[in-house]
Amino acid sequence: MKQNLTRKLAESALLIAIATVLSLIKFDLPFGGGVTLVSMLPLILISHRWGWKWGVLAAFVYSLIQLMLGLDNVGYATSFVMALGVIFLDYVIAYTVIGLSGIFDLSLGKTWKSVAAGIAVTFVLRFCCHLITGAWIWGGWMPETFMNMTMTSPWLYSFLYNGWYMLAELVLTEIVAMLLYKPLGRFFRLEDLR
């Protein structure tokens, strides 16, 4: 039992560190936002390997690291409530929901289908968090035109801005996860790796 907890902690710490490094490798997109080098995939691995509850805990730790790295974004908030919105919706909740990915193992088994479903659903949940803050907080910086369209609604602007990079991140993560599923299948299923 103690050996299992030690292994779980060590693997999770390593994967959180890898996710953090991958989050710093970012490809900026022409309309704003950026795609990381599948930085959420290590969190997906933790959730499917050790279960969604452990995955949520690991993703929460990751969210605090991301908050520390992006702390200057909180300074853009014009009120205490908005600052809390940035902290929780752009960081804590947005990244912690990724840890829920492993919940699909309960209904679909530990298969590539559960991984694919987990990525899709948790990325949509993360997108919803960014959509809300994008309209509520960042909408104050909405340009007059975006993607060659006149912007009159902060919700449309937030949908387009966040949807653009989140869709790219989702597709890239799904592709890489599916390419790695077979070689890492035993890791996903928590089988002995000897």
C-alpha positions in Angstrom: 0.0 0.0 0.0 2.7 2.5 1.0 4.8 1.5 -2.1 1.7 2.1 -4.3 1.2 5.6 -2.7 4.9 6.4 -3.2 4.7 5.3 -6.9 1.5 7.3 -7.4 3.0 10.5 -5.8 6.3 10.1 -7.8 4.6 9.5 -11.1 2.1 12.3 -10.6 4.8 14.8 -9.6 6.8 13.9 -12.7 3.8 14.1 -15.0 2.8 17.5 -13.4 6.3 18.8 -14.0 6.2 17.5 -17.6 2.8 19.2 -18.1 4.2 22.5 -16.7 7.2 22.4 -19.1 4.9 21.5 -22.1 2.7 24.5 -21.1 5.6 26.8 -21.7 6.1 25.5 -25.3 3.4 27.5 -26.9 2.5 28.2 -30.6 0.8 31.5 -30.9 -2.2 31.6 -33.3 -2.9 34.4 -35.8 -6.1 35.5 -34.1 -4.9 35.3 -30.6 -4.4 32.6 -28.0 -2.0 29.8 -28.4 -1.7 26.0 -28.5 0.6 24.3 -26.1 2.5 21.1 -26.9 -0.2 18.8 -25.5 0.4 20.1 -22.0 -2.9 18.6 -20.7 -2.0 15.1 -21.8 0.1 14.3 -18.7 -2.9 15.2 -16.6 -5.1 12.9 -18.7 -2.6 10.1 -18.1 -2.7 10.6 -14.4 -6.5 10.5 -14.3 -6.8 7.4 -16.4 -4.0 5.6 -14.7 -4.8 6.4 -11.0 -8.5 7.2 -11.3 -10.5 10.4 -11.7 -10.4 11.4 -8.0 -6.6 11.3 -7.9 -6.7 13.0 -11.4 -8.7 15.9 -10.0 -6.2 16.3 -7.1 -3.2 16.3 -9.5 -4.9 18.7 -11.9 -5.7 21.0 -9.0 -2.0 21.1 -8.1 -1.2 21.8 -11.7 -3.8 24.6 -11.7 -2.0 26.3 -8.8 1.3 26.1 -10.6 -0.4 27.7 -13.7 -1.9 30.4 -11.5 1.6 31.2 -10.1 2.9 31.4 -13.7 0.1 33.7 -14.8 -0.4 35.7 -11.7 0.1 39.0 -13.5 -3.2 38.3 -15.4 -5.1 38.8 -12.2 -3.9 42.4 -12.2 -6.1 43.2 -15.2 -9.2 42.6 -13.1 -10.9 45.9 -12.1 -12.6 44.6 -8.9 -12.0 42.0 -6.2 -14.9 39.8 -7.7 -13.3 40.0 -11.1 -9.9 39.0 -9.7 -11.6 36.0 -8.1 -13.2 35.2 -11.4 -9.8 35.2 -13.1 -8.3 33.0 -10.4 -11.0 30.5 -10.3 -12.4 30.4 -13.8 -9.2 31.0 -15.8 -7.0 28.8 -13.6 -8.2 26.7 -10.7 -11.5 25.3 -12.2 -10.4 25.5 -15.8 -7.4 23.2 -15.2 -8.8 21.1 -12.4 -11.7 19.8 -14.6 -9.1 18.1 -16.8 -8.6 15.6 -14.0 -12.1 14.4 -14.5 -11.1 12.6 -17.7 -10.7 9.3 -16.0 -14.3 9.2 -14.9 -15.1 7.8 -18.4 -13.2 4.6 -17.4 -16.2 3.8 -15.2 -18.6 3.5 -18.1 -16.4 2.7 -21.0 -13.7 0.7 -19.3 -10.0 1.5 -19.5 -10.0 1.8 -23.3 -9.0 4.4 -25.9 -12.7 5.3 -26.1 -12.7 6.5 -22.5 -9.5 8.5 -23.1 -10.9 10.1 -26.2 -14.2 10.9 -24.5 -12.4 12.2 -21.4 -10.3 14.6 -23.4 -13.3 15.9 -25.4 -15.6 16.5 -22.4 -13.0 18.0 -20.1 -11.7 20.3 -22.8 -15.2 21.5 -23.4 -15.6 22.1 -19.6 -12.3 24.1 -19.7 -13.5 26.0 -22.7 -16.7 27.0 -20.8 -14.6 28.4 -18.0 -12.6 30.5 -20.4 -15.8 31.5 -22.3 -17.3 33.0 -19.2 -14.2 35.0 -18.2 -13.6 36.0 -21.8 -17.0 37.7 -22.0 -17.2 38.9 -18.4 -13.7 40.1 -17.7 -11.6 40.2 -20.9 -14.5 41.5 -23.0 -13.5 45.0 -21.9 -10.5 44.6 -24.2 -12.6 43.3 -27.1 -11.4 44.7 -30.5 -13.8 46.3 -32.9 -13.2 43.6 -35.4 -12.0 40.0 -34.9 -11.6 37.3 -37.6 -12.8 39.9 -40.1 -16.1 40.3 -38.2 -17.5 43.3 -36.4 -17.6 42.6 -32.7 -20.6 43.8 -30.8 -21.0 41.0 -28.3 -18.3 40.1 -25.7 -19.8 36.5 -25.7 -19.3 36.1 -29.4 -15.8 37.5 -29.1 -15.0 35.2 -26.2 -16.5 32.2 -28.1 -14.4 32.9 -31.2 -11.2 33.8 -29.3 -11.3 30.9 -26.9 -12.9 28.4 -29.3 -10.1 29.0 -31.8 -7.2 27.9 -29.7 -9.2 25.4 -27.5 -10.4 23.5 -30.6 -6.8 23.4 -31.9 -5.6 22.2 -28.5 -8.3 19.6 -28.3 -7.6 18.2 -31.8 -3.9 18.0 -31.2 -4.3 16.4 -27.8 -6.7 13.8 -29.2 -4.4 12.9 -32.1 -1.3 12.5 -29.8 -3.3 10.6 -27.2 -4.6 8.2 -29.8 -1.1 7.7 -31.3 0.4 7.0 -27.8 -2.5 4.9 -26.6 -1.2 1.6 -28.0 2.4 2.0 -26.8 1.3 3.4 -23.5 -1.8 1.2 -23.1 -0.4 -0.7 -20.2 0.4 2.6 -18.4 -3.1 3.8 -19.0 -4.5 0.5 -17.6 -2.2 0.5 -14.6 -0.7 -2.8 -15.6 2.7 -3.7 -14.2 5.3 -2.2 -16.5 8.1 -4.8 -16.0 
